């Protein structure tokens, strides 16, 4: 089996615990307004690589990954779920910590075949980093082109599977910083007993150059970057929502 790979990164420090080997998968069904990797959107592009090939690249630097492991991100890696599962199963056989960075958008709890594939993947996954773009379904559709129902269902599925969860939320001024919605997000997260960490990330404009090179209009125009103070405030509100849920 081969996977379509956009790129790899050695010594990643922001994609899971420790220092990690990061694999960027090609292809994504989402069109998030603040995406900074539009070059990963198109499926079945990039470089075709095998599991042994990727793990050989990991092994070449494994002395640096003692407290880390492998993170698969994208794009949306679950467009290639069979390949990711094969990769993670072999990684686990070698004692390598596995982390999946995903939007969860491809989860379909109504499809027994899909659920079974996700169950198999979860057995080989140590940690999921789940990007929750917005708790409000209508706003989520405007931001990404998709409903958030699959994302929230996937979060609950991970709870039932006992997979550790880190949640990421990007704060975009005027788009994802509504205090009521942030509290609602925290209220939702309060039901996830597998939640181990919450990363609230400030929106940045470093992806603009990629849009220019690709000839794609930048969706957010002159929306200013978020500063660390806005991100910290947003995190405090989400955490308050979690606490309120746990006390209820």
C-alpha positions in Angstrom: 0.0 0.0 0.0 1.2 3.5 -0.8 0.1 6.9 0.6 0.2 10.3 -1.0 2.5 12.4 1.1 2.8 16.2 0.8 6.0 16.4 2.9 7.7 15.2 6.1 9.3 17.2 9.0 12.0 16.1 11.3 12.1 17.4 14.9 8.6 18.8 15.1 7.9 20.3 18.5 4.3 21.5 18.2 2.5 18.4 16.9 2.2 16.2 20.0 4.4 15.4 23.0 8.1 15.6 22.7 10.1 15.8 19.5 8.3 14.2 16.7 8.6 13.0 13.1 5.7 14.7 11.3 4.1 13.3 8.1 1.9 15.7 6.1 -0.7 13.7 4.1 -2.0 15.1 0.8 -5.7 15.9 0.3 -8.4 17.6 2.4 -12.2 17.9 1.9 -12.4 21.1 4.1 -11.8 24.6 2.9 -11.3 26.4 6.1 -11.1 30.2 5.7 -8.0 30.4 7.7 -6.2 27.3 6.3 -2.5 28.0 5.9 -1.8 24.8 3.9 -3.8 25.2 0.7 -1.1 23.2 -1.1 -2.3 20.1 0.7 -6.0 20.3 -0.5 -5.9 18.3 -3.8 -6.0 14.5 -3.2 -3.8 11.9 -5.0 -1.0 14.3 -5.5 2.3 14.7 -3.7 4.8 11.7 -3.4 3.7 8.1 -3.2 5.5 6.5 -0.3 5.2 3.2 1.5 5.0 2.5 5.3 8.5 0.9 5.3 9.9 3.9 3.5 8.5 6.4 6.0 9.5 4.3 9.0 13.0 4.1 7.6 13.1 7.9 7.6 11.9 7.9 11.1 14.5 5.3 12.2 17.3 7.4 10.7 16.6 10.0 13.4 15.1 7.9 16.2 17.7 8.9 18.8 16.1 12.4 18.8 12.5 11.0 19.2 12.9 9.2 22.5 10.2 11.3 24.2 8.2 11.8 21.0 7.1 9.6 18.2 5.2 10.0 14.9 2.5 12.5 14.1 0.4 12.2 11.0 -1.3 15.4 9.9 -2.4 17.1 6.6 -4.4 18.0 4.8 -6.8 15.6 6.3 -5.0 12.3 6.9 -8.2 10.3 7.3 -8.8 10.6 3.5 -6.2 7.8 3.5 -7.3 6.0 6.6 -6.2 2.5 5.4 -2.7 3.8 4.9 -2.6 5.6 8.2 -3.9 2.5 10.0 -1.1 0.3 8.4 1.5 2.9 9.3 0.3 3.2 12.9 0.0 -0.6 13.4 3.6 -1.1 12.2 4.7 1.8 14.4 3.1 0.3 17.5 4.8 -3.0 16.8 8.1 -1.0 17.0 7.1 0.7 20.2 6.7 4.1 18.6 4.1 6.6 20.0 1.5 7.5 17.4 -0.4 10.8 17.2 -3.1 11.7 14.7 -3.9 15.3 13.9 -7.3 15.5 12.3 -10.5 17.5 11.8 -12.6 14.4 12.3 -14.8 15.5 9.4 -14.8 12.1 7.7 -16.3 10.2 10.7 -19.7 8.7 9.9 -21.4 7.0 12.8 -24.2 5.8 10.6 -21.9 3.6 8.5 -20.9 0.4 10.2 -18.0 -0.1 7.7 -16.6 3.4 8.5 -17.0 2.9 12.2 -15.1 -0.4 12.0 -12.2 1.2 10.2 -12.1 3.9 12.9 -12.1 1.3 15.6 -9.2 -0.5 14.0 -7.3 2.8 13.7 -8.0 3.7 17.3 -6.4 0.5 18.5 -3.1 1.7 17.1 -3.4 5.4 18.0 -2.0 6.7 21.3 -3.3 10.3 20.9 -5.6 12.3 18.7 -5.2 16.0 18.2 -8.7 17.2 17.1 -9.2 20.5 15.5 -12.6 21.9 16.5 -13.2 24.9 14.3 -16.4 26.2 15.9 -19.1 24.7 18.2 -22.0 26.4 16.3 -23.0 24.3 13.3 -24.0 27.1 11.1 -20.9 29.1 11.7 -18.8 26.0 11.2 -20.4 25.6 7.8 -19.4 29.1 6.9 -15.9 28.6 8.1 -15.2 25.2 6.5 -18.0 24.3 4.1 -19.1 21.4 6.3 -21.3 20.7 9.3 -19.6 20.1 12.6 -21.8 17.1 13.5 -19.2 14.5 12.3 -16.5 16.3 14.3 -18.4 16.3 17.6 -19.5 12.7 17.0 -15.9 11.7 16.5 -14.9 13.4 19.7 -17.5 11.3 21.6 -16.4 8.2 19.7 -12.8 8.7 20.9 -14.1 9.0 24.4 -15.8 5.6 24.1 -12.7 4.1 22.6 -10.5 5.4 25.4 -8.1 7.3 23.1 -6.4 10.3 24.7 -7.5 13.6 23.2 -6.0 17.0 22.7 -8.3 19.7 21.3 -7.1 22.6 19.2 -9.1 25.7 18.6 -7.9 28.6 16.4 -8.9 32.1 17.5 -9.7 34.4 14.6 -10.7 37.9 15.4 -14.4 38.4 14.6 -14.9 34.8 13.5 -14.1 32.4 16.3 -13.8 34.6 19.4 -17.4 34.9 20.3 -17.5 34.5 24.1 -20.8 32.7 24.2 -19.6 30.2 21.6 -16.3 29.7 23.4 -18.2 28.9 26.6 -20.4 26.4 24.7 -17.3 24.8 23.3 -16.0 24.4 26.9 -19.4 23.0 28.0 -19.1 20.3 25.2 -15.5 19.5 26.1 -16.6 19.0 29.7 -18.2 15.7 28.8 -15.0 14.3 27.3 -13.3 12.3 30.1 -10.4 11.5 27.7 -9.5 15.2 27.2 -5.9 15.6 28.2 -5.0 19.1 26.8 -6.5 22.2 25.2 -4.5 24.3 22.8 -6.0 27.7 21.9 -4.0 29.0 19.0 -3.9 32.6 17.7 -4.7 33.1 14.0 -1.8 34.1 11.9 -1.4 35.3 8.3 1.8 33.3 7.4 -0.2 31.3 4.8 -0.9 34.3 2.6 2.3 33.8 0.6 1.2 30.3 -0.4 -2.2 31.6 -1.7 -0.3 34.1 -3.8 2.0 31.5 -5.2 -1.0 29.2 -6.0 -3.0 32.1 -7.5 -5.8 31.6 -5.0 -7.6 34.6 -3.4 -6.9 34.8 0.3 -10.3 34.3 2.0 -9.8 36.4 5.1 -8.4 39.4 3.3 -7.1 41.9 5.8 -8.3 40.1 8.9 -5.6 41.0 11.5 -3.6 38.3 13.3 -4.8 37.4 16.8 -2.4 38.3 19.6 -1.5 36.1 22.5 -3.8 38.0 24.9 -6.9 37.2 22.8 -5.9 33.6 22.7 -5.3 33.5 26.4 -8.7 35.1 27.1 -10.4 32.6 24.8 -8.8 29.7 26.6 -9.9 31.1 29.9 -13.5 31.2 28.7 -13.4 27.7 27.3 -11.9 26.4 30.5 -14.7 28.1 32.5 -17.2 26.3 30.3 -15.5 23.0 31.1 -15.6 23.7 34.8 -19.3 24.7 34.7 -20.1 21.5 32.9 -18.2 19.4 35.5 -20.0 21.2 38.3 -23.5 20.7 36.8 
